[in-house]
Amino acid sequence: IADLVSRSQCIVALTGAGISVESGVTPFRNPSADDKGSIWGSFDAAKMTVQNFNADPSATEAWWRMKRALGAELEGALPNPAHDFFRLLEELGKLEAVVTQNIDSLHLKAGISPDKNIEVHGHMRGLICSDKRTPLNPMPCRGGECTFSISAGDADAVRAAYGDASKVPPCPRCGCALRTETVMFGQPLPESAVGAATDAVDRADLLLVIGSTLIVHPVNEFPLIALRNGAPVVIVNLDATRYDAAVRGLVR
């Protein structure tokens, strides 16, 4: 694996929740333990759809309980050596992109350039009204007329909006619930992010998959793109993936 990294000049990293566990971030899934110790082991994933968020107050409340629990972890989370490794690859001019399924922003905290950090599932920086139409909120709760948002750079305003843990924070303009710009079940992934990720993988001369079980579409197709192009694929993950027999390097 070290030799592959040394010889490659256009490396793409594909990262999932497993890369951030060492940083104290609870993964959404834990397949090897029937989701025990994971977010979906504590919250009902079936209820966490954008349709339920927009129409069912109890689902909105449950979604916000989950986000507050995760947000408390992320506020104190720091990058670990795996995140730092990709920053080093960028410094060496070898990194084409980091394609991440994570919403924890730890690659950015590690120093990865924003233009090389492709967040296909969105992020928890900032908040928007659930009636504001964006690439990460293509299904607004009403007609998509509201434009309210709290920018990622205004950390104090974000904390204030989280506010009372017993309440769903309302939009101060229209009263709809606020939400993070993260992909919910029932909504498509942002086309721009998926397109950028696909293009990056298509250019890769090495694909490093770290901490992903490669279950979620379309991310689970990215290794196939690399393999069809003749680029070696390395997978570092605790659980088995569909590509284990085809890769050049496999670390459990």
N, C-alpha and C positions, 0 to 999 in steps of 0.2 A: 504493500500500500504506500509506504514511504517513497518507493521508487516511482510509482505512478504519479504521485503528487509532484515529485521532483521534475519529472519529464513533461508534465502538463503545463500549458500556458493559458488555457481558457476553461477554468474550473467553475462549475456550478454546484452550489450547495443546496440541497433540498432538505429542510429541517421540519421536524414535527415536535410534538409536546415532550418527547423523551429527552431532547437536548436541554430543556429548562428544568428538569426535575432536580438536578444538582443545585440549582439556584433557589430551590424551595417553592417552585411553582407546581401546584397540583395538576396532573394531566387530566384531560377530559375523559380519556378511556384508560382502562388497564385490562387488556384482553386476557392476560395470563392469570388474573385473579378475579375473573367475573366482575370487573369494574370496581372491586373493593379498593378504597383509598383513592378513588377518582372523582371528578366532578359529577359524572353521570351515575356514580354510585350513591351520591347524596341528593341529586335532583333528578326529576323525571324528564328525560330528554324528549319524550314524545309530546310533552306539553310546550316545549320551548320553540314553537314555530312562530314565524312572523305573523301568521294569520291569528293565532291565539293571542299574541302580544297586543295586536291592534284591536281585538274584539272582546277579550275575556279579562276583566280586571284581576281575577285570581291568578291567571297565567302571567300577567304583567308584574304582579307582586312577586311571584315565584322567580321570574327572570331577574328582577332587581335584587332579590336575596342572593341569587347566584353571583351576579356581577359585583355586588358589594363584597362578598367573601373572596372572590378572585382579585378584586381591586385592592383589598387590604394586603394580599400577598405580593402583588406586583409593585406596590409602592415601595417596599423595602427590598425587592429582589435585585440582585446584582448579576452581571454576566459571569459565567464560569469559564474555565479554560477552553471549552469547546467553542464558545462564542469568540473568545480571544483568538483562537486559531484562524478563524475566517478573516478577522481583521488583519492578521499577519499575512495571509494570502493576498489580501488587497494591497497591503503595503509593498509586497513583492511583485505586484503587477500581474498576478496569476488569477485573480478572482474576476469572473465574468458577472456573476450575480449570486445573491442569496435568495432563494425562493422559499418562503416560510409559511407554514400553516398556522404559526403561532400568532397570538394577538398581544404578546407581552412586551414588545418593543425592545427586547434584550439585545438583539443584533445592533440596533441603533445605539443603545447604551454602550455597547462594546466598541463603537466607533466606526461601524460600517457606513459608508456613504449612503445617504438616502436614495440616490439614483441607482444604487446597486441592491437595494433592499426591497424585494417584491413581496408584499403581504397579501396573499391571495384570500385570506379570511378576514382582512381588516385589522383594526387595532383598537385599543382602549384609550388612546389619547384624545381628549376632548369629548364633547357630547353634542348631539344634535336633537332637534325636535323630531319626533317620529312621523310628523307630517311634512318634513323637509325631504324632497326627492334628491337623492345623490346616487352615485354608482354603487355605494354600499347600503343604500336604503331605496331600492327601486320600487318598493311597494308601500308608499306612505299611508298613514292610518286614515286620512280623509282624501282630499284631492291633491295633496302635494303643494299647497299654497304657502305654507309657512316657510320662513327662511332663517329661523333662529338657530344659532349654534354657539358653542363655547369652544374657542380654539384650544388646540393642544398646548399652546404656550402659556395659557392662563390657568396654572395649576390651582391657585387659590379659588378661582371661580368654579373649577371642576369639583373640588372638595366640598365647597358650599352647596353645590347642586346635589351632591350625593346626600347631604343633610341628614335628616331624621331617618334612621334605619328602618322605621316602621312604616314609612310612606314612599310612594312612587314619586320621584321628583317631576313636577309639572313644567311644561314650557311656560315661561312668563308672558308670552304673547298670545298663545291660542289655547293653552290648557291641556294639550295632548301630552302624553308621557314623553319625557326625554329618553334617549337611548344612546348607546355607543355605536360607532360605525364599524360594527362587526357583522359578519354574515350569520344570519339565523337560518334554522331549518325552514325549508319551504320557499326560500328565495334563491335566485341564481347568484353565482359568484360574479364579481365585477369583470366585464369582458376585457377591460384594459389591462388589469392585473394578470388575468389568465393568458392573454395574448403576449404580454411582455415575458411571462414565465416560459411559455411555449417557445418563443423565439430564442430566449437565452439557452434553454436546454438543447435546442436544435443546433446551436453554435458550439456547444460544449465539447471539449476533448477529454473531459473526465467529469462524471457526475458522482458526487458524494451525498449519500442519503443518510441522515443522522436523526435517530429518534422518531421515525415514522413507520407505522405498520402498513402504510400504502393501501388503505382501505377506501378513502374518500375520493370520489371522482371530481374533477379530472386529474387531480394531482397523481393519482395512482397510475396514470398513463405516461407520465414523464420519463420514468426509466425505460419504457418501451421505445420512446423516441430516441433516446441516447443509444440504446442497444442496436436499433435499426441503422443508426448512423455509424456504427462501429466504434462508438466511444465506450471505454470501460466504465463500469458502474461498481461502486463500493457501497455496501450497506452496513451501517452500525446501528443495531437495534436489539433490544432484549427479546422481542417476539419474532416469530417467523413471518416472512412476507411472501407474496406470490412470485417474487423474482429471485429468491435465494439460490436456486439452482443455476441461474444464468449469469450471475455477477462474477467479477474478477476478484473481489475481496469481500469477506463476510466476517463481521465481528459481533459476537453476542455479549 
